[in-house]
Amino acid sequence: MTTTRTRAVLVALTATAALALTACGSGDDSAGTAPASHSAEAGATATAGAHNAQDVSFAQSMIPHHQQAVEMAGLAADRASSAQVKDLAARIEKAQDPEIRTMTGWLKAWGEDVPMAGMDHSGHAGMAGMMSDKDMTMLKQAKGTDFDTMFLTMMVQHHQGAVEMAGTEQAKGDYAPATSMAAGIVTAQNAEIKEMNKLLGKG
């Protein structure tokens, strides 16, 4: 009788242990899949929130801004008299051309409008630091030291506008590559502003 009872107790304990292990196993599986699911949701959210309206505005505004700077820089090769001005212009062109291509790629990836390349900047005249069509005509007609002075004066203003726009992106943008580019623009163009002011005798 005692043996029968002992066996019954052992069977009951074994069954209980098995149920407990099964429950633990289910708990482990649940714990293992929950983070993965949460991670996937977080990844989707991160992708959706990778950029914001400020990032789009930055790229759409900075592209024509850079295009005009590149256009201005391209005039220096056969109009400037100063080797320093020619060198500066070449550096500006070399730095900003790739940035235009990069920002164009962002906008295409985001499904946003890409500003058309062209020489007519009248639609962007109100943008910080942008030259008017009249300014550009005057610069194209200048040569020698007159060109040097005009180019440096205009480009200082142009750079100041770019630095202002980039500062806004740093403060309000969400897209890391865009805020990183903005930081680079602030650093590089502030340095060039000092260089140009020095060439103008103001530094």
Backbone torsions as a table, in degrees:
resi	resn	phi	psi	omega
1	MET	NA	-43.2	-179.9
2	THR	-65.0	-39.9	-179.7
3	THR	-63.2	-42.0	179.4
4	THR	-61.6	-43.7	179.2
5	ARG	-64.4	-41.2	-179.1
6	THR	-61.4	-43.2	179.1
7	ARG	-62.7	-39.9	179.9
8	ALA	-62.8	-42.5	179.7
9	VAL	-64.5	-42.8	-179.6
10	LEU	-63.0	-43.0	178.4
11	VAL	-60.4	-43.4	-179.7
12	ALA	-64.4	-42.9	180.0
13	LEU	-64.7	-40.5	179.6
14	THR	-62.8	-43.6	179.6
15	ALA	-64.0	-41.2	179.3
16	THR	-63.3	-43.2	179.3
17	ALA	-63.3	-40.4	179.8
18	ALA	-63.4	-41.7	178.5
19	LEU	-64.2	-39.3	-180.0
20	ALA	-64.7	-41.9	179.2
21	LEU	-65.7	-39.4	178.1
22	THR	-62.5	-42.6	179.9
23	ALA	-63.6	-41.4	178.9
24	CYS	-64.0	-40.2	180.0
25	GLY	-63.0	-41.3	179.0
26	SER	-63.6	-39.3	-179.9
27	GLY	-63.6	-40.6	-179.7
28	ASP	-64.6	-42.5	-180.0
29	ASP	-62.5	-42.3	-178.9
30	SER	-63.1	-43.1	-178.9
31	ALA	-66.3	-31.9	-177.9
32	GLY	-74.1	-34.5	-176.7
33	THR	-85.5	-26.4	-176.1
34	ALA	-60.9	-48.0	-179.6
35	PRO	-62.3	-37.0	-179.5
36	ALA	-62.2	-44.9	178.8
37	SER	-63.0	-43.2	179.9
38	HIS	-64.1	-39.0	-179.8
39	SER	-64.2	-41.3	179.4
40	ALA	-62.7	-43.0	179.1
41	GLU	-64.0	-40.9	179.8
42	ALA	-64.7	-38.2	179.8
43	GLY	-64.7	-41.2	179.0
44	ALA	-64.0	-41.1	179.3
45	THR	-64.8	-40.8	-179.2
46	ALA	-63.4	-40.1	179.9
47	THR	-66.4	-43.2	-179.1
48	ALA	-65.3	-32.9	-177.8
49	GLY	-101.0	21.5	-176.6
50	ALA	-65.5	-27.8	178.7
51	HIS	-142.4	161.2	178.4
52	ASN	-128.7	-175.2	-176.8
53	ALA	-62.0	-33.2	178.7
54	GLN	-64.5	-40.2	178.3
55	ASP	-61.6	-41.9	178.9
56	VAL	-64.5	-46.4	179.6
57	SER	-60.6	-41.4	179.1
58	PHE	-58.8	-50.5	-178.5
59	ALA	-65.3	-43.9	-177.9
60	GLN	-67.3	-28.4	179.4
61	SER	-87.3	-40.4	-175.8
62	MET	-72.3	-27.0	178.3
63	ILE	-60.3	-56.5	178.9
64	PRO	-64.9	-30.4	177.9
65	HIS	-63.1	-47.3	177.0
66	HIS	-65.1	-39.9	-179.2
67	GLN	-58.5	-40.9	179.3
68	GLN	-68.3	-39.2	178.1
69	ALA	-61.9	-41.3	178.7
70	VAL	-64.8	-40.4	177.9
71	GLU	-62.6	-45.4	178.5
72	MET	-62.3	-43.7	-179.3
73	ALA	-63.3	-36.3	-179.5
74	GLY	-65.1	-21.3	179.8
75	LEU	-74.9	-22.0	-172.9
76	ALA	-68.1	-30.7	-174.8
77	ALA	-52.7	-44.8	-178.6
78	ASP	-114.1	12.6	179.7
79	ARG	-121.7	-31.4	-177.4
80	ALA	-74.2	149.3	176.1
81	SER	-102.0	-22.8	-177.7
82	SER	-89.2	129.6	177.2
83	ALA	-64.4	-31.8	179.4
84	GLN	-67.8	-38.8	178.0
85	VAL	-67.5	-41.8	179.0
86	LYS	-62.7	-41.0	179.3
87	ASP	-65.3	-44.3	178.4
88	LEU	-60.6	-45.6	-179.4
89	ALA	-60.7	-41.0	179.5
90	ALA	-64.4	-37.7	179.1
91	ARG	-68.6	-38.4	178.4
92	ILE	-63.0	-45.3	-179.7
93	GLU	-63.4	-43.4	-178.6
94	LYS	-64.9	-35.1	-178.4
95	ALA	-78.4	-39.1	-170.2
96	GLN	-88.6	-26.3	177.9
97	ASP	-58.2	-49.7	179.2
98	PRO	-63.7	-33.8	179.0
99	GLU	-66.3	-35.8	176.4
100	ILE	-61.2	-45.2	-179.4
101	ARG	-64.7	-40.7	180.0
102	THR	-63.7	-47.4	-179.4
103	MET	-66.0	-34.4	176.0
104	THR	-62.1	-40.9	177.7
105	GLY	-62.6	-40.4	177.7
106	TRP	-59.4	-50.7	-176.2
107	LEU	-61.4	-39.8	178.4
108	LYS	-64.8	-41.5	179.8
109	ALA	-65.6	-32.4	-179.4
110	TRP	-84.9	-7.4	-178.2
111	GLY	74.9	27.9	-178.9
112	GLU	-104.6	160.7	179.7
113	ASP	-66.9	138.4	176.8
114	VAL	-104.5	125.3	178.9
115	PRO	-57.8	136.6	-179.4
116	MET	-73.3	139.8	175.8
117	ALA	-75.2	142.4	-179.6
118	GLY	171.9	170.3	-176.1
119	MET	-92.3	-8.7	-179.3
120	ASP	-88.9	108.2	-177.8
121	HIS	-106.5	13.3	-176.3
122	SER	-59.9	-31.8	-179.4
123	GLY	-72.0	-11.5	-178.9
124	HIS	-115.7	15.9	-175.3
125	ALA	-60.2	-28.7	-178.7
126	GLY	-83.4	-4.0	-179.0
127	MET	-73.5	144.9	-176.8
128	ALA	-54.1	121.7	174.9
129	GLY	82.3	-4.4	-177.8
130	MET	-72.9	140.9	175.3
131	MET	-83.9	147.8	175.7
132	SER	-80.1	168.3	176.7
133	ASP	-60.5	-34.8	178.4
134	LYS	-64.5	-42.7	177.5
135	ASP	-60.4	-44.9	-178.2
136	MET	-64.7	-37.8	177.8
137	THR	-63.8	-43.0	178.7
138	MET	-61.8	-42.0	-179.5
139	LEU	-65.8	-39.0	179.9
140	LYS	-66.9	-28.0	-178.2
141	GLN	-86.6	-14.1	-177.6
142	ALA	-83.9	152.9	177.7
143	LYS	-145.3	161.0	175.2
144	GLY	65.9	-141.4	-177.8
145	THR	-65.4	-30.2	177.2
146	ASP	-63.0	-41.8	177.9
147	PHE	-63.5	-46.0	-178.4
148	ASP	-53.8	-50.3	-178.1
149	THR	-64.6	-44.0	-179.2
150	MET	-66.2	-43.3	-179.7
151	PHE	-61.5	-48.3	-178.4
152	LEU	-64.0	-42.5	-179.7
153	THR	-63.2	-45.1	-179.5
154	MET	-68.8	-39.8	-176.6
155	MET	-71.3	-30.9	174.1
156	VAL	-60.3	-47.9	179.1
157	GLN	-62.2	-41.3	-179.1
158	HIS	-63.2	-45.4	179.3
159	HIS	-64.6	-39.8	179.2
160	GLN	-59.9	-38.9	176.9
161	GLY	-65.3	-41.4	179.5
162	ALA	-65.0	-40.6	179.2
163	VAL	-62.9	-39.6	178.2
164	GLU	-63.6	-45.7	179.2
165	MET	-63.9	-41.8	179.9
166	ALA	-66.4	-35.3	177.8
167	GLY	-63.2	-37.9	177.3
168	THR	-64.9	-40.9	178.5
169	GLU	-64.0	-41.8	178.3
170	GLN	-59.7	-39.1	-176.3
171	ALA	-79.2	-33.1	-170.7
172	LYS	-120.0	-10.6	-177.8
173	GLY	-77.7	156.9	179.0
174	ASP	-112.4	-25.0	-173.8
175	TYR	-80.8	112.1	-173.1
176	ALA	-54.1	-45.2	178.9
177	PRO	-61.7	-33.3	179.9
178	ALA	-72.5	-43.4	178.9
179	THR	-67.6	-31.6	176.9
180	SER	-68.1	-43.2	176.9
181	MET	-62.3	-41.3	179.5
182	ALA	-59.7	-41.7	178.5
183	ALA	-62.8	-40.1	178.2
184	GLY	-65.1	-38.7	178.4
185	ILE	-63.7	-44.5	179.8
186	VAL	-59.2	-47.7	-178.4
187	THR	-64.6	-52.2	-175.3
188	ALA	-66.3	-44.2	-174.5
189	GLN	-77.5	-28.9	173.0
190	ASN	-64.4	-38.6	177.9
191	ALA	-65.1	-40.0	179.5
192	GLU	-70.6	-32.4	175.9
193	ILE	-61.5	-43.9	178.2
194	LYS	-62.6	-42.6	179.0
195	GLU	-61.5	-45.0	-177.9
196	MET	-69.3	-39.2	176.6
197	ASN	-62.5	-35.8	177.7
198	LYS	-65.7	-40.7	177.3
199	LEU	-65.6	-28.5	177.9
200	LEU	-84.2	-2.2	-179.8
201	GLY	82.2	17.5	-178.1
202	LYS	-103.8	-9.3	-175.4
203	GLY	-101.7	NA	NA
